[in-house]
Amino acid sequence: MKHKLIEKLPCKRPAGMEKKDPGKYVAAQLFDRYLILDLWSGGEWRCRHVTDTESGEYATCDADGGWTRENVENAFGDYWHMPDEDLFRIAKEDRELVLETLGVHWRSDNVYERISRLEYSYARECRERKEERRIQRVRELMDSVPDPGKPVYDWIAGKAAGDLHYAFWYKEAGDYSCTSCGGRFGEEAAGARLKHKTQASCPLCGQKLNVEKRRCSIRTKARMTMIHRLDEKRGIERHFTVAVCWERGMCRTVSLRENIRCMLHKGTWGRDICDLYYLKYNEWDNRGNPQNQRWKPGYLYPEGIREGLENTVYGRWADVFSCMASMGIKANYNKLLIEARESFIQMVEYLAKGRFYRLLEETSEEVSYNGGYGDYNVLNPIGNDIHEVLYLWDSQKINRLRQEDGGIHLLEWLQWSDREGKKIGSDILAWYEKNGISGRTYAKSRASRYLSPEQLMHYIERQREESYSGEKRAWSIFDSYEDYLSMAEKAGKDLTDRMVCRPRELKRRHDELVEENQKRQEALQLQSDRDRAMEEAGKMEKKYPGAGAVLAGIKPKYEYEGEKFLVLVPENFLEITMEGMALHHCAGTTERYFDRILQQETYICFLRRREEPEKPFYTIEVEPGGTIRQHRGMYDEEPYIEEVKPFLREWQKEIRKRMDKQDQAYSRISALKREQNLEELRQKGNTRVLEALMEDLMEVV
């Protein structure tokens, strides 16, 4: 756009605009292929909007000479509404010029809307072209990534499957196929009758084979990470899902599916240190991750690591990663890259060289993409030696952790054992790991104050069989036991008594304490609600004096008792407020209900179950004629409403029998006010409240 030439063009003054006219006027003129609109307000020029009539390109120049990329809707409007000709007045000849320039034949069209359509089309085309260029750049970059190559396939096959091969049995032919050489041989060639799950040697290639007589294919999966140099500007980290497949009649096959690529920018120390690309629907893209691809622990290919990390912010990992890759250690290498502290890298090196393989893999998963490796994890990243790193001062326990290839679970229990000076057996540790109860969880639990790990294990197993009939899981019983101990402490129970801290029937004692605690909480809540209700009711009684007398007057007519339910009339405002607080609805806190009672437009009644007359169940708003406007239970819901409605119909008929002439007059006035209220809601478009009221409405049949 020719900004300089357009700026030199004099501003056109709108026809018909007087000096200091407070209105807004627009003057139009055509310069080359540019449609120029000058906006005037209060008799002064405000800005100039320019539209390229051929391409749709647009720009706005303000009073200070600054140019912005604003379309006509934003330049003249308020970012929410399309400018119209009533507010932004334009002379007839200028309007004709705009429509003629845009080739519009419908003269009734809003000129600003026509300009806006052209500009929207241009903006959409710009976005589309920009997106096409971005996609093309992504494709070119992804196409530059080389295929893994045969050495990578051979290497990961060795790590994921080793020299494992199978002899699959052909039942019909009575012979076997070797997944190493692909040949077939009979039992005579093997020299003996082969049994399922035994080992044999292939007479054709000499490979050791596992005999498989029940399946015709076996598949195993693994993960692999590759780090290498891509070009002068970037290294690349690649994540693969590996599948090794053995099938009858075929040699072993290895397939790689790459799903994540991380571009590691060289020489960049700011925010853009890497870019993530995900494979989605067989296309690579760096916008979003709709298939929720995740980095997983896997093997690291040893070639190219140093070159890939060189001159990136992750370069300090090169030595440790090369060591871990050569040792065949599985880890979440992408998460490890997040934590760049020298002390953490040194800790990982301790774990790798100390052969704590499982612990290292689980530790790599503990690194957070947002916060790195936190200070409250099981390991000490600033430890100076392996004892400080593991928080273990007994070398025998360190050796045990290494020999059993223990992870975080075993380490937490060994830390507890070292801290408490107590031994713990492998069978107990295996039980706790199987049931997901960690050493840290036990150490922080109330149960640890009264039971040793072995005692707790036996107690939980006994409760599972006796109290829970073997159906509940151990960790769930552990949680129930913790709840029981917590409630027992709050109730002031003597937990030093063995019968209290280890009840024979945990489930029964737990449920009893839950009930006791619930009653105690209800009593406290009731007292709190009563204090607040008295305050609210006092305010309403002062504002609406005489409403209590109205309630007393209708009591003989509206109270009723059926087989399952009964209706009560409250004595005063306090009872209504308490009812609203108990059922958590607005009947006790909204003034309109008290005003209606005083005017005898509607009354508030309580619906209760006959066997629980003191317990709030439903609050009813009823008209003098028996028409029910609202019936609401707890939290404005309607439990057992189909069971309640027949009783309400029965109650309505009884009210009609007890009405006198004054009640009938009140009934007609109430019905009229109800219709007025509904009509107001319709005019305001408040459909939600209107639908709720219409659903509750029960007129007398």
Buried (B, 14 or more C-beta within 10 A) or exposed (E): BBEEEBEEBEEBEBEEBEEEBEBBBBBBBEEEEBBBBBBBBEBEBBBBBBBBBEBBBBBBBEEEEEBEEBBBBBBBBEEEEEBBBEEBBBBEEBBBBBBEBBEBEEEEBEBBBBBBBBBBEBBEEBEEEEEEEEBEEBEEBBEEBEEBEEEBBEBBBEBBBEEBBBBBBBEEEEBBBBBBBEBBBEBEEBEEEBEEEEEBBBBBBEBEBBBBBEEBBBEEEBBBBBBBBBEEEBBBBBBBBBBBBBBBEEBBBBEBEBBBBBBBBBEBEEEEBBBBBBBBEEEBBBEEBEEEBEBBBBBBBBBBBBBBBBBBBBBBBBBBBBBBBEEEBBBBBBBBBBBBEEBBBBBBBBBBEBBBBBBBBBBBBBBEEEEBBEEEEBBBBEBEEBBBBBBBEEEEBBEBBBEEEBBBBBBBBBBBBBEEEEEBEEEBBEBBBEBEBBBBBBBEBBBBEBBBBBEBBBBBBBBBEEBBEEEBEBBBBBBBBBBBBEBBEEEEBEBEEEEBBBBEEBBEBBEBBBEEBEEEEEEEEBEEBBEBBEEBBEEBBEEBEEBBEBBEEBBEBBBBEBEEBBBBBBEBBBBBBBBBBBBEBEBBBEEEBBBBBBBBBBBBBBBBBEEEEEEBBBBBBBBBBBBBBBBBBBEBEBEEEEEBBEBBBEBBEBBBEEBEEEBEEBBEBBBEBBEEBBEEBEEEEEEEEBEBBEEBBBEBE
